[in-house]
Amino acid sequence: MSANRRFLLIRRPNGEPVPEDFRLVEEEVPDPPAGGFVVRNHFCSLDPAQRGWMDDAPSYVPPIELGDPVRATTVGVIHASDNPDFPPGQWVLGMNALEDYSQAVPGGFAMLIDVSGVASPSRFLSAMGAVGLTAYFGLLEVAKAQQGETLLVSGAAGAVGSAVGQIGKIVGCRTVGIAGGPAKCRRLTEDYGYDVAIDYKGKSVGELAAEIAAAAPGGADIVFENVGGDVMDAELLNLAHGARIVLCGLISEYNSPEKIGIRNLWQVLAKEATVHGYLVSRFMDRFAEGGAQMAEWMADGRLRVDEDVQEGLENAYAAFMRLFSGANTGKLILKIA
C-alpha cells in the first residue's frame, strides 16, 4: 500500500456520533520517528472508551485533537524502524489510531508480541489484551472475588462482561448477568455460563430491581459495573452488606449530552459498600502474567472468547456504532490489513 488512510475526528460529537464528525483521508506513509518505528496496523480495537476521548472534557487521557485520527489500540507488524529493539517484521501491540500506518515510540504502551501460539493476532485485542485483562484484574485484584460470593455484572454479554462472568465461575462465584434482549440473555447462560440472565429492556428501575432481588436474594457481594444509569440504580438496591462495586464503564451515558447520574447512591452508605474507580492501565506491568493465564484458560476450554470482526477502514464509522446499537456479538475489532 502506497498511501496511509486515516480516520480523522474533525468535529466533536454532540450526543451520538454522526458520519459528519469524521473524515477518511489519504496521506503519505510516515517515516519512523527518531528512536521509534512505524507499525502497519492489521487489527484495531473498537471500544466504548473511544467515545469519551472524542469529547473535550477532563478524563484519564487527553481528548483526541480535532484533525487527528481516532485513537485506538492496535495490533500490527513493524514496517520500518529506527530502534533495534523493535525490528521490522515483528508483531507489536500498542496505542495507535484508526489508520493504516502509525508512528510509535517506546516508553508508552507498545510491546512486542508472539502471535505464533494464538488463533489470530486479534486475540491480543480481546482475551489477551486490555479488554480481557480488564476483566481479569478487575475481578481478581480490585474486587478480590472469592468462592461462594454473588457476582452481578452489567453489560454482561459484552467483551468485558462476558469474560468477567466466566472468570467469576472459575473462582467459584454465583454469577448474575444483565444484558439487553432475549438473544444476549441466552448467550449469557448457554455460552458464558452465567447462573442467571436478566433482560433489562423495557423495565423500570423498580421492575429491574425486583428481578435482581429474585436472582440474588442475599444481595450482590460484587457489582461489576459497565452500564450505569437506570441499570446501576437497580443494582444499588440489591447490595449485600460490605459489597464491592467495580466501576469499569458507564456506556449508557457516553452519548448523552446531559448526564443522568445515579439516584440510589445512598445505598452505598446504607450497606457500607465501596466503589472502586478502575482503569486497567494500573496493571500494565502485569499484562504478560494476565495474558498467559487467559491463554491457559482458553486452551483448557474454561474461557470462551467471541470476536466481532468487521472489515475495512472505510467502514470504521458503521463498525464503531455497533457498540451503541448493541449489534456487536463479541469483542468489536476492525480488520484493516
N, C-alpha and C positions, 0 to 999 in steps of 0.2 A: 504494500500500500504506500503510495507516494504522498498522501495527504493525511493530516491529523484532523479527524472530525471531533468537534467539541460541542457538548450540550450545555449552553450557557444560560444562566439566570440573568434576564435583562430587566425584570420588574418584580418587585416584591408582591407575592400573592396577598390578596385581601380575602381571607376565608379560604375556600377550596381553590387550589391552583387551577389555572386555565392555560390552554396552549400558548396564548399570547404572552405569558410570563417567561417564556423560554425561546431560545433560537438555536438551531443546529447550524454550525458554521464549519468551514474547512480552512485549515491553516497549514503551514509547513510543519513537518515533523521536527521537534526541537532537538537541539544538541544536548549532551549531558552537561549539567552544571558542574562547576569546579568541585571535585571530590565526590560527585554524585553519579547518577545514572539515569537512563531513560528506560521505562518499562512499557512494553507493548501489552496493554490490558486485554485479557481474554474474558474474564467474568467480573461483573460489577455487582455489588450488593445494593439492593433497594430496601430501605428501612424507614420506618415512621420518623425516626430522629431527623432525617434529612429535611422534613417539612419545617421543623423548628429552626434549623440552620438557615432557612430562607428568610426568616424574619429578622429585622434589625432590632433585636431585643437582647437583654443580658441572658447569657447561657453559659454552659460549661466549656464551649468553644466559641470563637468569634463567628459572627454571621458570614455567610457567603457573600463576597463583594459582588455588586452588580457588574455584569460583564465577564465574570469568572465562570468556569464550568461548575456544575453541581458537584459538590464534594461527595466522595463515595469510597468505601473500602473496596479494593480490587485485588484480583489475583492475575498475574501475568508473567511474561518472560522478559528478562532484561535484554533490551535491544542494543544499547550502546552504553559504555561505562567509562568513567574517569576515576574508578575506585577498584583496586584489585580485590577487595573483599566482596564485591558484587559484580562478578564477571558476566559477560554476555552469555546468553543461553540458559541461565539459571532461573528457576521459578521463584517468584517473590510475592509476598503478601504485604500490602501497605495501604495507608490512607492516601488516596489519589483523587480521581474525579471521573465523571462520566465523559470519557474521551478515549480515543484510540491509543494515544501515547501520552505518558505523564513523566515529567521531570521529578526526581526524588533525590533526597539526600539522607544519608544515615543519621541516626540520632533521634529521629521521630519514630513514628510507627511504621517500620519497614523491616521485614525479616525474610531471610531465605527459607524456603520450604521444600520438603521432599515429597513429591506427588506420586512416587512410584508405587506406594502401597495403598492408594486410595482409588475408589471407583471413578472419581472425577476430581480435578483440581478445585471445582466449586465447593467441595466438602470443607475447604478452608474458609468459606464464607457462610457455612451453615453449622454443622455439628462441631467442627474443629476450629471454627473461627469465633469472632466476637459474639455471634448470636448464641451458639451452643454453650460457649463459656459464660455468657451472661446467666444462663440457666444454672450451669454447674456451680459457679462460685456464689451466685446469689442465693441458691438454696442451701448449699453445704457450708459456706463460710459466713455469709451475712445472716441468714435465717437460722443456721445451725439446726437443720431438721433432724429429728430423732424418730426412731422406730415407735409406732403407735400413735403419733400425732396426726391431727387432721389438717390437711393442706388444702387451701381454697385458692384457685387460680382463675383470674380473669383473662380474657383473650386466650383461652386455653387451647384453642385449635391453631393458634399462630405459631410462628417459628420458635419463639422463646417459650411460650406456654406449653406447647406440646412436649418440649424437652424437659421442662420443669416437672410436669406430671409424671413422666417416665422415670426421671431420677428420683422423684419422691417415692415411687413404688419400689425402686431398687433399695432404698434405705428403710423401707417398711412403713411409710406413711399411708393413711387412708386419704384418697385424693378425690376432690370435688372440683369439677371444671365448669366454667361458664363460657358459653360461646353463642354465636348468633345463627339460628336456623337449624332445622332437623338434620340436614346433611352433615354439618360440622359437629353437631352433638353425637351423631352416630360414629364419626371418626374418633371422637374422644374416647368412647368406650371400646370400640372394635379395633382401632389402630393403635391408640396410645395408652390403653389400659386403665383409664380413669374408672374409679368405682361408681361415680355418679356424674351425669352430664345434665346441666341446666341451660335451657334456652332463654336468653334474656329478652328476645324480641317481643314487642307488643305488650310488655308488662310494666306496671308501675313499680316504683321503689318498694312499696308495701307488698305487692304480689311477689316480686323477686325475693325480697327478704324472707317471706314465708316459705318459699321453695328451698332457700338455703337452710333455713331452720329445720325443715323436714329432713334434709340430707345430712345436716351436721347438728344434731340436737344439743350437743355439748359445746357448740361453738367451734370456730376455726382457731387452731393454735398458730397457724401461719397463713397469712394472706400474701400471695404473690401478685402484685397489682400491675396490670398492663393497660388498663382502660380508663379508670377514673369516672367522674360524672355520676349518673344515677346508679351504675353498677357498683361503684365503690361505696356509695351511700347505703345500698342494700347490704353490702358485705359488713360495713361497720356496725350494723345492727345485730351481727352474728359473731362477735368476737368471744373467744374464750378468755378467761382471766389471764393477764400476762401475755396476750397474743403478740406476735411479731409481724409487722407489716413491712414487706419489702416493696418500696415504691420504685418500680422499674420503668413504668411508662404511663402516659395519660392520653392514649390515642384518640379518645372521644372528644378531646378539646383541641387537637392540633390545628384543625381547620376552622375553629370558632373565633371570630373577631372579638367577641366578648366572652371571657372565660366564666364558666358556670361556678366552679369551685365546689367545695364539699360542705354539705349541710349537717352531717351527723358526726362531726369531729368530736363532739362531747363524749362519744362512746370510747374514744382513746383514753380519756381521763377516767371514765367510769370503770373501765376494765383494766386500768393500769397497763395499757398496751404501749408498745413502742413503734415508731415509724422510722424506717431506715431509708433515707435517700440513697440511691445506689447507682453507681456507674462502674461498669466492668473494667474500665481503664485502671482502676486501683490495683488490679491483679495482673497487669500486663507482664510483669516479670515472671509470672507463673503460667503463662499461656501454654508453654510446651508440656508442662505437667498435666494441666487440664485436658489438653488436646489428646494426649496419649491415653488418658482414662476414657474419654469419649470414644476414641477409636477402638479401644478394647471392648467396651460395651456394645458397639455396633457389630464388631466381629463375632461376639458371643450371641448375637440376636436379642440382646436385652434392651436395645435402644433403636428405635425406628426414626429415620430422618427423611422427611419428604421435602423435595425441592421443586419449586415452580419456576422453571427456566424459560424466560421469554427471550426472543432473539432480535437483534438489530438495534444499533444505537439510534436509528431513525424512529424506533418505537419506544424510546425512553419515557416519553410523557404518558402514553397509554399504559405502559407496564407499571410505572410508578403509581398511577391512580388505582391500580388493583388493590393496593394496600388499604385504601379508604372505602372502596365499594365492598370489600370482603370477598372479592373474586379469587384471590390467590389461594392456592391449595397446598401451601408449604412455604418454606423459606424462599422469598422472592429474589430472583437473580436475573440479571440481564447479561446474556452472552453476546459479545461483540466481536469475537475472533474465533 
